[in-house]
Every structure is written in C-alpha cells, then in structure tokens.
Amino acid sequence: MMTNLEAANRALALLGTAPIASLSDDIQAARVTNRLFETSRKSVLSEFPWAFAIRLLQLVQNTTAATKGWSFAYNRPSNSVAIWRLFTSTQEQIQFQAEQSYIYSNASDAWAEYSVDVAFTGWDDASQEALVNRLAADCAVTLTGSEQMSQALMQKYMALGQIAKRNTRNERDIGQKISGTYLWVRRPGVR
C-alpha cells in the first residue's frame, strides 16, 4: 500500500519536481502537496464510485425534518461522502435530492448506495493512481506555472475515474439482492 508521502512524491514526479523527504518539510513542494492532499483525497472519493468505498444501507426516515417538496426525508448516513443512488427493497431506482444532513425522496422505502470516507492506506491500486493524478493536477499551476499540465493531468484523472465507475457498475450488476432488512452483495472472488 502506498503512503501519503509516496503518493505526494509520485504526484511531484509527474510534475517533474524533486521528491520531498516529508510532507511537513519547509519547502514549497511539501507545503503545497500537504495543503492539497486532503482536498484531493476527498475529491477522489466523492467524484467517483470506488468499489472499496461503496456501502449499502436502508435509510431511516426523519419525521421532524422539512421535506422540501418531497414526500419523505431521510437521515443521510453520517459517514457518507457521496450518495450514488437510491432504490427500494425491490431494487427500483428512485429519484432523490441529497443535502448535508438529509436525503429527500418520494419513496417510503429507501436504500442508499453511497461512498464512505476511507483512509488512503485502505484504497486499491487504481484509486491510489487516481489520487496521484488528481493531486498532481491540483498542484501543477502552483508548482510549475503550467495550466496546460494541470488540465492534462485532470483529463487522465477523469479517465481513471470513468474506469472505476464502469468497474463498480460491473460489480454491482453481478448480483445484489435485498430481502427484508438484509442485503447480500456478491463480489468477484467472494462467496
């Protein structure tokens, strides 16, 4: 598994910048990568549905929250960074609006597929590579002065994210079944 420092140094290598010994070094490359690391990490988690971060949960209705034009308000999972879809226990996908604390829908029975905040050391190789590219893109203008380099790295990051989206969809399509309050998820290599 890659450490934060290794990811920062790989990002710096993409920029043609010398590696750093520590994220707390008092040099520009360390200050910039340290300042942007968490923002880039959270962006990667919230912009694409990485399989390792996806969770499924039956939502709890909140009867005291204003419904804002929807029929039902649900408590948003406290550990969520992105809500990807809502569906009923019969797996019918439903429309929704997600906000900071609540999720609104017209369905009385709602399950959420969402991403949680996972420490970087728990990420798979593809997502770590995406973070390296996102971090490099975020640091590019400050460290190199090149908007073009930033855009090229962002395009590579977006391509990696699309691969993740496709892979997650393929894993989900292998088979998910909801029965009552239990959820079974079959993933490759797991029986």
Backbone hydrogen bonds, N-H to C=O, Kabsch-Sander energy under -0.5 kcal/mol:
donor,donor_aa,acceptor,acceptor_aa,energy
7,A,3,T,-2.4
8,A,4,N,-2.5
9,N,5,L,-2.6
10,R,6,E,-2.2
11,A,7,A,-2.3
12,L,8,A,-2.5
13,A,9,N,-2.1
14,L,10,R,-1.8
15,L,11,A,-1.1
16,G,13,A,-1.1
17,T,12,L,-2.9
25,D,22,S,-1.5
27,I,25,D,-1.0
31,R,27,I,-2.6
32,V,28,Q,-2.9
33,T,29,A,-2.3
34,N,30,A,-2.5
35,R,31,R,-2.3
36,L,32,V,-2.1
37,F,33,T,-1.5
38,E,34,N,-0.6
40,S,36,L,-2.8
41,R,37,F,-2.7
42,K,38,E,-2.6
43,S,39,T,-2.0
44,V,40,S,-2.3
45,L,41,R,-1.9
46,S,42,K,-2.1
47,E,43,S,-2.0
48,F,44,V,-1.0
50,W,48,F,-1.5
53,A,50,W,-1.7
54,I,50,W,-0.7
54,I,51,A,-0.8
55,R,114,Y,-3.0
57,L,112,A,-1.9
59,L,110,A,-2.8
61,Q,59,L,-0.5
62,N,73,A,-3.3
63,T,61,Q,-0.6
70,W,67,T,-1.9
72,F,105,S,-2.7
74,Y,103,I,-2.7
75,N,60,V,-2.6
76,R,101,S,-2.7
80,S,77,P,-1.9
81,V,115,S,-3.1
82,A,115,S,-1.1
84,W,82,A,-0.6
84,W,113,E,-2.7
85,R,113,E,-1.5
86,L,94,I,-0.6
87,F,111,W,-2.1
88,T,92,E,-2.0
91,Q,88,T,-2.1
93,Q,91,Q,-0.6
94,I,86,L,-2.7
97,Q,104,Y,-1.9
99,E,102,Y,-3.1
103,I,74,Y,-2.2
104,Y,97,Q,-3.0
105,S,72,F,-2.1
106,N,95,Q,-0.5
111,W,87,F,-2.9
112,A,57,L,-2.9
113,E,85,R,-2.7
114,Y,55,R,-2.4
114,Y,112,A,-0.6
115,S,82,A,-2.6
116,V,53,A,-2.0
117,D,79,N,-1.2
118,V,116,V,-0.8
122,G,119,A,-2.3
123,W,120,F,-1.7
128,Q,124,D,-2.1
129,E,125,D,-2.3
130,A,126,A,-1.9
131,L,127,S,-2.3
132,V,128,Q,-2.3
133,N,129,E,-2.0
134,R,130,A,-2.7
135,L,131,L,-3.3
136,A,132,V,-2.3
137,A,133,N,-2.4
138,D,134,R,-2.6
139,C,135,L,-1.9
140,A,136,A,-1.6
141,V,137,A,-0.5
143,L,139,C,-2.6
144,T,140,A,-3.1
145,G,140,A,-0.9
145,G,141,V,-1.3
146,S,140,A,-0.7
147,E,145,G,-0.8
150,S,146,S,-1.6
151,Q,147,E,-2.4
152,A,148,Q,-2.3
153,L,149,M,-2.4
154,M,150,S,-2.1
155,Q,151,Q,-2.2
156,K,152,A,-1.9
157,Y,153,L,-2.4
158,M,154,M,-2.6
159,A,155,Q,-2.2
160,L,156,K,-2.3
161,G,157,Y,-2.3
162,Q,158,M,-2.1
163,I,159,A,-1.8
164,A,160,L,-1.9
165,K,161,G,-2.4
166,R,162,Q,-2.3
167,N,163,I,-2.7
168,T,164,A,-2.8
169,R,165,K,-2.3
170,N,166,R,-2.4
171,E,167,N,-2.3
172,R,168,T,-2.5
173,D,169,R,-2.4
174,I,170,N,-0.8
174,I,171,E,-0.6
175,G,171,E,-0.6
175,G,172,R,-1.0
177,K,184,W,-1.9
179,S,182,Y,-2.5
182,Y,179,S,-2.3
184,W,177,K,-2.4
186,R,175,G,-1.9
187,R,185,V,-0.6
190,V,187,R,-2.3
